[in-house]
Amino acid sequence: MKERILKKLLVFAAAVVTVTEGVMLFENYLDRRIDEMYDVSAYTKAINTEYEDLTKDKGQVILERSADNGNVMLLGSSELGSWVQQNPVNMFPNTTLDSDITIVGQAYVQSLLHGMKVGTEAFSDRKRVALVVSMQWFYGEDIDPSGFAANFSEYQFFCFMKNDRLSKESKLYVCKRTDELLEEIQGYDDIKVYAWLYAQDNVLGDVGLTLLKPYYSVREKVLEIRDKWDTYQMLKKTEAEAKEPQVKEIDWQKALKDAETEGAGYCTNNEFYVDDTYYSTYLEPTIDSLKDVEAETALTSKEMEDYEMFLQICRENGVEPYIIIMGTNGKYYDYVGIDSGRRNQLYDEVQKRAEDAGVKYLRLSDKEYEPYFMVDVMHLGWKGWLYVDWQISELYSEAEDK
């Protein structure tokens, strides 16, 4: 009887060892292949500048490698997908800043999700991190739970939580916010349990997490290997088309004039200086009903607290963010009822928090009525993105010279 049980245990132990060794060999293979293939100039330009790329945005490998290569890490939301030629994905490296750029984010990715990203080891002590902050993030009383859930990264959450450089205060905040935002969302059960237990901040929560630690450790390892596998697959796809990125020759003053000419060609049928197609599709059919439609819209979202936490996480993890306070289309938002006074009150609050955190910022509110600065009612356009490209290039080229 005892011998039979012992044999079964030995067989089980051997199976565990075999599986573990197989996983280790597979992971080592992925690490080796990624190291061999990963050359920022040859393989990753297309990956770094891909909008809505979940492997990059929800992972660690590409973000860490990009930062290691000296890329500017540009965090934002839907403005990163702008179709204008002046989008940063087309403007780096350039003669002012001979460095590439990696865009991180898509629609509904805001301060809380970006806070988790910059709180991982991939961003530790990074000095080239910029965040584009949008007025629309602050609509209503809270951020959109569905948008948060769609862009939530379980792997980045685990990496964030195991970073010893972060305070318990920061981790408690992220867990409480995650718990409340995912509460009514289907799925995410593992994260809901983890976040809820940690947010209890008591003996019950500690015991629960201790008991579940083996499970969560295995789960994190699975996600880590998946991230490496997905990265390896992306590198294989881009390998055949690898080429050196060209350093773009830019005369910024001339480029601004060219951008204005280009914008004028796209904006001919409306008074808001937005792209004609956008106006015809989204504004013209209901333009009369849009008058003062946002007059009662509050700009008091918990997003402001999330933004404050983003800055705190950056400080704790050694990240030096550059806050780009984007502004919006002044003529349109005056029309719909969010006038310049209300907008500037919000921008003042965003700016003050950046100043209190001791970080550099770029405020674009003085450009809200400048034609062709925005491509539509809320996204940077021809002159807008070019101006931001210019300021980013100047900022980090000056840092290089010091």
HELIX and SHEET records of a PDB file:
HELIX    1   1 LYS A    2  MET A   37  1                                  36    
HELIX    2   2 LYS A   45  ASN A   48  1                                   4    
HELIX    3   3 LEU A   54  LYS A   58  1                                   5    
HELIX    4   4 VAL A   61  ASP A   68  1                                   8    
HELIX    5   5 SER A   78  GLY A   81  5                                   4    
HELIX    6   6 PRO A   88  ASN A   90  5                                   3    
HELIX    7   7 SER A  111  VAL A  118  1                                   8    
HELIX    8   8 GLU A  121  PHE A  123  5                                   3    
HELIX    9   9 MET A  135  PHE A  138  5                                   4    
HELIX   10  10 PRO A  145  ASN A  151  1                                   7    
HELIX   11  11 GLU A  154  MET A  161  1                                   8    
HELIX   12  12 LYS A  168  LEU A  182  1                                  15    
HELIX   13  13 ASP A  189  GLN A  200  1                                  12    
HELIX   14  14 VAL A  203  GLU A  239  1                                  37    
HELIX   15  15 TRP A  252  TYR A  266  1                                  15    
HELIX   16  16 ASP A  276  TYR A  278  1                                   3    
HELIX   17  17 TYR A  279  LEU A  283  3                                   5    
HELIX   18  18 GLU A  284  LEU A  290  5                                   7    
HELIX   19  19 GLU A  303  GLU A  316  1                                  14    
HELIX   20  20 GLY A  330  VAL A  336  1                                   7    
HELIX   21  21 SER A  340  ALA A  357  1                                  18    
HELIX   22  22 SER A  365  LYS A  367  5                                   3    
HELIX   23  23 TRP A  382  ASP A  401  1                                  20    
SHEET    1   A 5 ILE A 101  VAL A 104  0                                        
SHEET    2   A 5 VAL A  72  LEU A  75  1                                        
SHEET    3   A 5 VAL A 129  VAL A 133  1                                        
SHEET    4   A 5 PRO A 321  ILE A 325  1                                        
SHEET    5   A 5 LYS A 360  ARG A 363  1                                        
END                                                                             
